[in-house]
Amino acid sequence: MSDPLAIIGGAGAGLGQSLVRAFAQNGYTSIGLNRSVPDGAAGTTHAVDLSDPDQTAQTVADLIQTHGAPKLVVHNAAKLVIAGFEETTAADFEATWRAIVLSAVHLARNVLPAMVEGGGGTFIVSGATASLRGGKNFAAFASAKAGLRALTQSLAREYGPQGIHVVHVVLDGIVDTDASRALHSMDPARMMKPEDIARTYLALADQPRSTWTHELDLRPMGEAF
C-alpha cells in the first residue's frame, strides 16, 4: 500500500513548503501546488494557479488517478494587500478574493467528492487574524479572509456528516519567513514557526471522529489578543 495522499494548495516559501516537508516525513505522499515553484521547493511541488478552474481540475484529477483520493488537504493560498482604502483598487479587491476565496472553492470542489468516496479525510484552511476582524489598511485582505472563513464553515456543515473533517485555523501572529522578517521589525522569537504550525496540522488530521476541532486559533507566546 502506498502512503496516503496529502495536497497542500498554496505551497509557497515558508509555511507551505514546511507543510509539504512535514507531511512527507510523517507518512504521506505530499504534493504541493503553488502559482509558481519557489526556490528550494520540495521536488513534489507543482506550478498550478488554483484560481484557474481548468488547471486545478486537471492537476487534482491526475493526482487522484495516480495516488488515490487524498486523506489530507490544506488550503494555504493567500495574497496580501496592505494599503489605505482609497488606494486599494477594485482590481486589488478582486485579485485578493480570487487568490484566497476562489482558489479554495476550486480546490474543495475537486477534492471533497473524492475524499467522501474514499472514506473520509481532513480539509484544513489557513486563516489569519483578519479572518475575525478587519484592520486599517487591510480592507481587501480582511474581506477575503472573512469570506474564506464563512466558506469553510459552510463546507464543514455540509461535508462533516459525510466523514470529512473541515478545519479553519486562525494564525493569529506573524509566521516566521524570510519575507515576513523583511516586512516586519520584529524579533523572530515572537514569530510563529512554520514547523510548529505543521505539527499542529498533523495533529488535527489525526483527531478521532468523536472529538473533531472545527476552529482553532494559534498564536505565539506574548501575542496580544
Secondary structure as a PSIPRED ss2 file (coil, helix, strand):
# PSIPRED VFORMAT (PSIPRED V4.0)

   1 M C   1.000  0.000  0.000
   2 S C   1.000  0.000  0.000
   3 D C   1.000  0.000  0.000
   4 P C   1.000  0.000  0.000
   5 L E   0.000  0.000  1.000
   6 A E   0.000  0.000  1.000
   7 I E   0.000  0.000  1.000
   8 I E   0.000  0.000  1.000
   9 G E   0.000  0.000  1.000
  10 G C   1.000  0.000  0.000
  11 A C   1.000  0.000  0.000
  12 G C   1.000  0.000  0.000
  13 A C   1.000  0.000  0.000
  14 G C   1.000  0.000  0.000
  15 L H   0.000  1.000  0.000
  16 G H   0.000  1.000  0.000
  17 Q H   0.000  1.000  0.000
  18 S H   0.000  1.000  0.000
  19 L H   0.000  1.000  0.000
  20 V H   0.000  1.000  0.000
  21 R H   0.000  1.000  0.000
  22 A H   0.000  1.000  0.000
  23 F H   0.000  1.000  0.000
  24 A H   0.000  1.000  0.000
  25 Q C   1.000  0.000  0.000
  26 N C   1.000  0.000  0.000
  27 G C   1.000  0.000  0.000
  28 Y C   1.000  0.000  0.000
  29 T E   0.000  0.000  1.000
  30 S E   0.000  0.000  1.000
  31 I E   0.000  0.000  1.000
  32 G E   0.000  0.000  1.000
  33 L E   0.000  0.000  1.000
  34 N E   0.000  0.000  1.000
  35 R C   1.000  0.000  0.000
  36 S C   1.000  0.000  0.000
  37 V C   1.000  0.000  0.000
  38 P C   1.000  0.000  0.000
  39 D C   1.000  0.000  0.000
  40 G C   1.000  0.000  0.000
  41 A C   1.000  0.000  0.000
  42 A C   1.000  0.000  0.000
  43 G C   1.000  0.000  0.000
  44 T C   1.000  0.000  0.000
  45 T E   0.000  0.000  1.000
  46 H E   0.000  0.000  1.000
  47 A E   0.000  0.000  1.000
  48 V C   1.000  0.000  0.000
  49 D C   1.000  0.000  0.000
  50 L C   1.000  0.000  0.000
  51 S C   1.000  0.000  0.000
  52 D C   1.000  0.000  0.000
  53 P H   0.000  1.000  0.000
  54 D H   0.000  1.000  0.000
  55 Q H   0.000  1.000  0.000
  56 T H   0.000  1.000  0.000
  57 A H   0.000  1.000  0.000
  58 Q H   0.000  1.000  0.000
  59 T H   0.000  1.000  0.000
  60 V H   0.000  1.000  0.000
  61 A H   0.000  1.000  0.000
  62 D H   0.000  1.000  0.000
  63 L H   0.000  1.000  0.000
  64 I H   0.000  1.000  0.000
  65 Q H   0.000  1.000  0.000
  66 T H   0.000  1.000  0.000
  67 H H   0.000  1.000  0.000
  68 G C   1.000  0.000  0.000
  69 A C   1.000  0.000  0.000
  70 P E   0.000  0.000  1.000
  71 K E   0.000  0.000  1.000
  72 L E   0.000  0.000  1.000
  73 V E   0.000  0.000  1.000
  74 V E   0.000  0.000  1.000
  75 H E   0.000  0.000  1.000
  76 N C   1.000  0.000  0.000
  77 A C   1.000  0.000  0.000
  78 A C   1.000  0.000  0.000
  79 K C   1.000  0.000  0.000
  80 L C   1.000  0.000  0.000
  81 V C   1.000  0.000  0.000
  82 I C   1.000  0.000  0.000
  83 A C   1.000  0.000  0.000
  84 G C   1.000  0.000  0.000
  85 F H   0.000  1.000  0.000
  86 E H   0.000  1.000  0.000
  87 E H   0.000  1.000  0.000
  88 T C   1.000  0.000  0.000
  89 T C   1.000  0.000  0.000
  90 A H   0.000  1.000  0.000
  91 A H   0.000  1.000  0.000
  92 D H   0.000  1.000  0.000
  93 F H   0.000  1.000  0.000
  94 E H   0.000  1.000  0.000
  95 A H   0.000  1.000  0.000
  96 T H   0.000  1.000  0.000
  97 W H   0.000  1.000  0.000
  98 R H   0.000  1.000  0.000
  99 A H   0.000  1.000  0.000
 100 I H   0.000  1.000  0.000
 101 V H   0.000  1.000  0.000
 102 L H   0.000  1.000  0.000
 103 S H   0.000  1.000  0.000
 104 A H   0.000  1.000  0.000
 105 V H   0.000  1.000  0.000
 106 H H   0.000  1.000  0.000
 107 L H   0.000  1.000  0.000
 108 A H   0.000  1.000  0.000
 109 R H   0.000  1.000  0.000
 110 N H   0.000  1.000  0.000
 111 V H   0.000  1.000  0.000
 112 L H   0.000  1.000  0.000
 113 P H   0.000  1.000  0.000
 114 A H   0.000  1.000  0.000
 115 M H   0.000  1.000  0.000
 116 V H   0.000  1.000  0.000
 117 E H   0.000  1.000  0.000
 118 G C   1.000  0.000  0.000
 119 G C   1.000  0.000  0.000
 120 G C   1.000  0.000  0.000
 121 G E   0.000  0.000  1.000
 122 T E   0.000  0.000  1.000
 123 F E   0.000  0.000  1.000
 124 I E   0.000  0.000  1.000
 125 V E   0.000  0.000  1.000
 126 S E   0.000  0.000  1.000
 127 G E   0.000  0.000  1.000
 128 A E   0.000  0.000  1.000
 129 T H   0.000  1.000  0.000
 130 A H   0.000  1.000  0.000
 131 S H   0.000  1.000  0.000
 132 L C   1.000  0.000  0.000
 133 R C   1.000  0.000  0.000
 134 G C   1.000  0.000  0.000
 135 G C   1.000  0.000  0.000
 136 K C   1.000  0.000  0.000
 137 N C   1.000  0.000  0.000
 138 F C   1.000  0.000  0.000
 139 A H   0.000  1.000  0.000
 140 A H   0.000  1.000  0.000
 141 F H   0.000  1.000  0.000
 142 A H   0.000  1.000  0.000
 143 S H   0.000  1.000  0.000
 144 A H   0.000  1.000  0.000
 145 K H   0.000  1.000  0.000
 146 A H   0.000  1.000  0.000
 147 G H   0.000  1.000  0.000
 148 L H   0.000  1.000  0.000
 149 R H   0.000  1.000  0.000
 150 A H   0.000  1.000  0.000
 151 L H   0.000  1.000  0.000
 152 T H   0.000  1.000  0.000
 153 Q H   0.000  1.000  0.000
 154 S H   0.000  1.000  0.000
 155 L H   0.000  1.000  0.000
 156 A H   0.000  1.000  0.000
 157 R H   0.000  1.000  0.000
 158 E H   0.000  1.000  0.000
 159 Y H   0.000  1.000  0.000
 160 G H   0.000  1.000  0.000
 161 P H   0.000  1.000  0.000
 162 Q H   0.000  1.000  0.000
 163 G C   1.000  0.000  0.000
 164 I E   0.000  0.000  1.000
 165 H E   0.000  0.000  1.000
 166 V E   0.000  0.000  1.000
 167 V E   0.000  0.000  1.000
 168 H E   0.000  0.000  1.000
 169 V E   0.000  0.000  1.000
 170 V E   0.000  0.000  1.000
 171 L E   0.000  0.000  1.000
 172 D C   1.000  0.000  0.000
 173 G C   1.000  0.000  0.000
 174 I C   1.000  0.000  0.000
 175 V E   0.000  0.000  1.000
 176 D C   1.000  0.000  0.000
 177 T C   1.000  0.000  0.000
 178 D H   0.000  1.000  0.000
 179 A H   0.000  1.000  0.000
 180 S H   0.000  1.000  0.000
 181 R H   0.000  1.000  0.000
 182 A H   0.000  1.000  0.000
 183 L H   0.000  1.000  0.000
 184 H C   1.000  0.000  0.000
 185 S C   1.000  0.000  0.000
 186 M C   1.000  0.000  0.000
 187 D C   1.000  0.000  0.000
 188 P H   0.000  1.000  0.000
 189 A H   0.000  1.000  0.000
 190 R H   0.000  1.000  0.000
 191 M C   1.000  0.000  0.000
 192 M E   0.000  0.000  1.000
 193 K C   1.000  0.000  0.000
 194 P H   0.000  1.000  0.000
 195 E H   0.000  1.000  0.000
 196 D H   0.000  1.000  0.000
 197 I H   0.000  1.000  0.000
 198 A H   0.000  1.000  0.000
 199 R H   0.000  1.000  0.000
 200 T H   0.000  1.000  0.000
 201 Y H   0.000  1.000  0.000
 202 L H   0.000  1.000  0.000
 203 A H   0.000  1.000  0.000
 204 L H   0.000  1.000  0.000
 205 A H   0.000  1.000  0.000
 206 D C   1.000  0.000  0.000
 207 Q C   1.000  0.000  0.000
 208 P C   1.000  0.000  0.000
 209 R H   0.000  1.000  0.000
 210 S H   0.000  1.000  0.000
 211 T H   0.000  1.000  0.000
 212 W C   1.000  0.000  0.000
 213 T C   1.000  0.000  0.000
 214 H C   1.000  0.000  0.000
 215 E E   0.000  0.000  1.000
 216 L E   0.000  0.000  1.000
 217 D E   0.000  0.000  1.000
 218 L E   0.000  0.000  1.000
 219 R C   1.000  0.000  0.000
 220 P C   1.000  0.000  0.000
 221 M C   1.000  0.000  0.000
 222 G C   1.000  0.000  0.000
 223 E C   1.000  0.000  0.000
 224 A C   1.000  0.000  0.000
 225 F C   1.000  0.000  0.000
